[in-house]
């Protein structure tokens, strides 16, 4: 669910297609994630972000964090308050196909700015480095050599 562009990833392209469905008002079933018969921000956009992608409104680069890098990303696109159509990674966070103050409102309401990863998001566990494994092996060999 949520992979509307069929590339086997939950990405900004999916959010852009979902925004078009929300604005279109036709309520296509494939975009109705919560099954209420209506494709909208409050139900389906938030479900895609929170439940499927486990990220925040405002996470423009979809890296799992809503931080200053996301602001840089959207402002570099140069579409704020221009009336020009915008995508997710260009600041359209409220799914109206524009980047304006309404997008900041929904991002503030969501509460994720500088809040870290979304609750319930899978955390990456760092792999041990080869150097650390080598050090452990050498300590083991050194301990073995000291025994009579």
C-alpha positions in Angstrom: 0.0 0.0 0.0 1.1 3.5 -0.7 3.4 2.7 -3.6 1.3 4.4 -6.2 4.0 4.8 -8.9 4.9 1.1 -8.7 8.6 1.5 -8.1 8.6 -0.7 -5.0 9.5 2.3 -2.8 7.5 4.7 -0.6 8.9 7.9 -2.1 8.0 11.5 -2.9 6.6 10.4 -6.3 3.9 8.5 -4.4 3.1 11.6 -2.3 2.8 13.7 -5.5 0.3 11.2 -7.0 -1.6 11.1 -3.8 -1.8 14.9 -3.7 -3.2 14.9 -7.2 -5.9 12.4 -6.1 -6.7 14.6 -3.0 -7.1 17.7 -5.1 -8.9 15.9 -7.9 -11.7 15.0 -5.5 -12.6 11.8 -7.3 -11.6 9.6 -4.3 -9.9 6.7 -6.3 -9.9 3.6 -4.1 -6.2 2.9 -4.5 -5.5 6.2 -2.7 -8.0 5.6 0.1 -5.6 4.0 2.6 -7.9 4.2 5.6 -10.9 2.8 3.7 -13.4 5.6 4.6 -14.3 6.3 0.9 -12.7 9.7 0.9 -9.1 10.5 -0.2 -7.9 13.4 2.0 -5.1 14.9 4.0 -6.4 14.1 7.5 -7.0 10.4 6.8 -4.9 9.2 3.9 -1.9 11.6 3.7 -1.2 11.3 7.4 -1.7 7.5 7.3 0.9 7.3 4.4 3.4 9.5 6.3 2.9 8.2 9.9 1.9 4.6 9.4 3.5 3.5 6.2 6.7 5.7 6.0 6.9 6.4 9.7 8.0 10.0 9.2 6.8 13.6 9.8 4.9 16.1 7.8 7.7 18.3 6.5 10.3 15.6 6.0 10.9 16.9 2.4 13.7 14.4 1.7 12.0 11.5 3.4 15.0 10.6 5.4 12.9 10.0 8.6 13.8 13.4 10.1 12.2 16.8 9.9 15.1 19.2 10.3 16.7 22.3 8.8 17.9 20.3 5.8 14.3 19.9 4.8 13.9 23.7 4.8 16.9 24.0 2.7 15.5 21.5 0.2 12.2 23.2 -0.2 13.5 26.8 -0.3 16.1 25.9 -2.9 13.3 24.7 -5.2 12.1 28.4 -5.1 8.3 27.8 -5.2 7.3 29.4 -1.9 4.3 31.6 -2.4 4.8 31.8 -6.2 1.5 30.1 -7.0 3.5 27.6 -9.1 2.7 23.9 -8.7 4.9 22.2 -6.2 5.7 18.6 -5.3 6.3 17.1 -1.9 10.1 17.8 -2.0 9.3 21.3 -3.2 7.2 22.1 -0.1 3.7 20.8 -0.8 3.2 19.1 2.5 -0.6 19.7 2.8 -1.4 18.1 -0.5 -2.9 21.2 -2.3 -0.1 21.2 -5.0 1.3 24.5 -3.8 4.0 25.6 -1.4 2.7 28.3 0.9 2.1 29.1 4.5 -0.5 26.4 4.8 2.3 23.8 4.5 4.1 25.3 7.5 0.9 25.2 9.5 0.4 21.4 8.9 4.0 20.7 9.6 3.9 22.7 12.9 0.7 20.9 13.9 2.3 17.5 13.2 5.1 18.5 15.7 8.1 16.8 14.2 10.5 19.6 13.6 13.8 18.6 15.3 11.9 15.8 17.2 14.1 13.0 15.8 12.6 10.0 14.2 8.9 9.3 14.2 7.7 7.2 17.1 7.6 3.5 16.0 10.1 4.1 13.2 12.6 1.2 12.7 16.0 2.4 13.9 19.1 1.4 12.0 21.5 -0.6 14.1 25.1 0.2 13.1 27.1 -2.7 11.9 30.3 -3.3 13.9 33.3 -2.0 12.0 35.9 -4.3 10.6 38.5 -2.5 12.7 36.6 -3.2 15.9 36.3 -6.9 15.0 40.0 -7.1 14.2 40.8 -5.5 17.6 38.7 -8.1 19.4 40.3 -10.9 17.5 43.8 -9.6 18.3 42.9 -9.3 22.0 41.6 -12.9 21.9 44.9 -14.1 20.3 47.0 -12.2 22.8 45.1 -13.7 25.7 45.5 -17.2 24.3 49.3 -16.7 23.8 49.8 -15.7 27.5 48.4 -19.0 28.8 51.0 -21.7 29.6 
